[in-house]
Amino acid sequence: MNTTETSVYETHLPFDNRRQGKVRDIYQIPAETDSPAMVLIVASDRISAFDVVMPTAVSGKGQELTRISCKWFDFIRDLAIIDDHLLSTNPEDVPNMDPSYYEQCEGRMMLGRACEVIPVEFVIRGYLAGSGWKEYQNDGTVCGIQLPDGLSLSSKLPEPIFTPATKAVEGHDENIDFETACSIAGKEVMERLRSVSLEIYTKAAEYAAKRGIILADTKFEFGYALDSNGKPTDEILLIDEVLTPDSSRFWPADDYEVGREQDSFDKQYVRNWLETKVNAGEWDKNPPGPILPTEIIEGTVARYREAANRLFS
């Protein structure tokens, strides 16, 4: 474990098949007799921007991401929309894990059902921002969906739209149309999960709005649960993180204004600082990233924490 004070930059737990994403360390947990295959997901304090993982930990970020995800999983379970992968957030529930590793997992781990991931990002947009805004300016569409004329940056859409993307192992995900998504995952599955994604987004956006937060867009991931032999079943689960500032745009409602970029409860604060480095010729958006100063680290985690507190305190 590499740490600075209370941060966890990465973990090296004694399990096979370790995978490291931009933020999460993922471990396959050996299946016990008659129990489903499991996966341990540990949210580190790494942060990425422009597809580069920064060399500095943002202390507490992984715990805030996990807290937000788990609260949303509870919310979605109460709505009975779809089952999810989450089994436990307690290190003591991880089979065969030595107690000496509990501390680095506390508050930042999810033990879940192992799944065969459906290789599509299920993106829902309620507002015009990001790559959607860029496409709209050029073509009047978002992922091939025709939108009304006269919309501006950050405009609320007439209704939420489903805009799938391919899941990239490295680099940016690529927006695709619904027909292409069906060719990847199957039409019946895509129609079902489009409906599920829109329902979760709509309910979550209503909940967030009552707490002064606009849920501008988000993305979901789904997978086929694996059995005790590691074989995929027909059961589709909501997986990974859900409705966090890393997978969504959260905007403070009291500062919302159409026609401009919005302040947000996410890593845009880091991106803005990095852009000053790029503009000054001090970084070219290639690895390694620059070391983040203390004020940027503290300001970033404060935004994640404020989002969590507004939503669930």
N, C-alpha and C positions, 0 to 999 in steps of 0.2 A: 504493500500500500504506500503510495506517495502522498504525503499530506503536508500542508502548511497550516499550523495551528489546528483549527477544527475542520479544515477542508479535506475533501477526498478527491484527488485528481484522477486516480485510477486504482483498480483493485486487481489482485491476483489470488483468487480463492482456489482451494485445492480441488477443483472439479475439472473434468475434461471438456474439450470442445469450447473453450472460451472464445467469445467473439466480442470485439470492441467497436461500438458505433461512435458517432461524434460525441455523444453524451453518455450512453449507457454501456455497461459491461454486462454481457449476457452469458449465462452458464447453463449447460444441460445438466439436469439433476438425474442421477441414475434412478430408474423406476424401481419401486418396490413391488413385491408380489401383489398382483390384482389391483394395483393403483395406476392411474393414468400417468403418462410421461409428463414431467414437469420442467419448467425453466425458471431460473432465478435471474431477475433483472435488477441491476443496481444502478441507480441514477447518480452519476458522479457530479462533481462541480465543474466539469469542463464546459466550455462554451465555444460555439463555432459561429463564424460569420463569413459570408462570401465563400462558404464551403471549406473554410480553413479553421482547424481547431486551434484556439489560442493557447499559448504556453502557460497562461496564468489561471489558477482556479478561482472561481467565483464562490466563495464560501457560503454554504447554506442553500445554494441554488438547487441542488439535487433533492434536498429534503422538501423544499417548497414545491418542486415539480411533482414529487410523489404525493405530497399532501393534497394538492389540487386534483390530481388524477383519481386518487382513491375516493375523495368526496364526490366527484362526478360519477364514478362507477356506482356508488351508493344511490345517487340520484337516478341514474338510468335503470338500475335494478328495481327501484320503487315504481318506475313507470312500466316495467315488464315489457320493454320493447325488444330486447335481445339479451341473451346470456353473454357473460364476459369471461375472460381467462383468469381473473384474480382469485387466488385461493387464500393468501395470507400476506401480511406485512410484518410478521413476527419472526425474527431470526431463529428463534427456538423451534419453529415449525419446519425449517429446512432440514431434510433428512441428512444425517451423517455430517453435519457441519460442526466443527470444533468450536466451542464457546469463545475461544480467543478471537474469532472473526466476527463475533456479534456486533461489537462496537462500530466497526466501519460500515455495517449494513443497517444499523438502527435508523429508522425514519426515512430511509432512502431506497428500500428494497421492496420488490413485489415478487412473491412466489406465485407462479401461474401455471395453468395448463399449457403444455407445449403444443404448438400448432404448426401446420403447414401454411405459411403465409400466402394469402391471395395477392399476387404481384400488381396490385392497383392501389393507388391512393384515392380514397373516397372524399373528395373535396366539396364542401358546400360554401357558397358565397352568398352573403346577404347584402353586401356593399361592394362598390366598385373600387378596387385597390390592387396594388402589386402588378403581377403579370396580366391580370384581367383588365386593368385600366390601360395598359400598354396596347393590348390587342384591340380593345374597344376604340382607342384613338385611331388605329389604322383601318379597322374593318367594320366597326360597329357591332362586333360580336365578342363573346367570351367562350372559348372552346367550341366555336362553331354555332353557339346559341345566339340568335339575333336579339339585340336589345333595343329599346326605344332610342330615338335620336335625342340629343340635348342633355344627356347625362354628364355629370362632372366628376372629377376625382372625389372619391369618398361618398358619392351619392348612394342612397339606399335604393336597392333594386325593387322593382314592382313586387317580386316574390323571390324567395331564395332559389338559387339554381345549383344543379349538380354538375360539377366540372371535373371529371376524373383525370388522373395523371398516372404515368408510369412510375414505378418505384425504382429510383436509381441507386445502384450500389455505391457509386461515387458520382460527385457532381450534382447538378440540378435535376430534379424530377421534370418530366416533360408533359405538358398538357396534351390530352388526347380527347377525341370525341367519344360519344357513348358507343357508337358502333365498333370502334377500335377496342374499347374496353370489353365489349361483349366477345370479341374474337379472342381475347386473352383469358377471360374468366368464365365465359358462358352467359348467354342472354338471360336465362332464368335467374341465375345468381345475381347478375348485375341489376336486374329489375327489382329483386327483393332488397338488395343492399342499398340501392338508390333510395327506396322508400324508407328504409330504416334510418339511413343517414339524414335524410331531410326531416324526419320526425324528431330525431335526437337534437339536431340543430335548432329546430323551431322551439322545442320545449326549453332547451338550454338558453336560447336567446331571450325568451320570455322571462326566465328566472333571473338571468344576469341584468336585464333591463330594470327590474325592480330594485336592484342593488347598485344602480348608477353606472353600469358597464354595458357598452355596446359590444356584442359578439359579431364582429364584421365578417369573419370567415373562419373555417376550421377544416381539419382533415381527420379522417378515421382510417383505421386499418382493421382488417378482419382475417381470420384464418380458420382452417379445418382442424378441430381438436384431434390430437393423436391419442391412440389407445396405449395400453401398457406395453405393447410390442413396438411402439413407435410408428404405427401405421395410421394414416389419416382416416378419420371417420366422416360421416356426413354432417356432423354437428358443426355449425359455423358460429364462432365466438368473436366478440369485440375484443381486440388485443392492444398491446403496447400502451402508450400513454393516451389520455383522452382529455380534450378541451383544456389543455395547458397553454401558457403563454408561448411555449415553443412550437405548438402545433396549431395555434390560433392567433388571430388578431383581436386583442381586447383594447377598446378605446374608452377613456373616461367620458361619460355622456354629458357631463356639465361643461366640457371643453370642445364638444363636437361642432364642426363647422364644415359645410360642404364646400368643395373647391380647393382644398389644400390637404397636405399630409397631416395625419392626426398624431398626437402624442399617444404612446401605447405602453401597455404593461408587459413589455417583452424586451428582447435584446436589441431593439432599434436604437436604444441609448448607446450600446456598444458600436453598432454600425455607424452611427453618426460620428462618434469619436474617431473611428477608423478612417472614415472618409476624409477627415482633416489630415490624417497622416498620408493618405493617398494624394490629396491635393497639394500637400507640401513636398511631394516626391520622396517621402520617407518609407513608403511601403507600396508594393505593386499588386496586392491581393493574392500573392502566392505564398506558400509556406516557406519559412515559419512566420507566424503572425507576431506582431509586436507585443511586448510585455504590457499588460494593462495596469495603469496606475491605480492607486488605492481608491481615489474618488470615483473612478469609473466602476470598479468592482462593487463598492458600497452602494452606488446609485442604481446599479443593475439589480442586485439582490433586493434592494428596497422596493423596486417596482414589482418584482415577482411576489414579494411578501404582501404588498398593498393589495394586489389582485386577489391573493388567497384570503386576506382578511375581509375585504369587501364582499367577496362571494360567500364565505362560509363562517364568518365570526358572528 
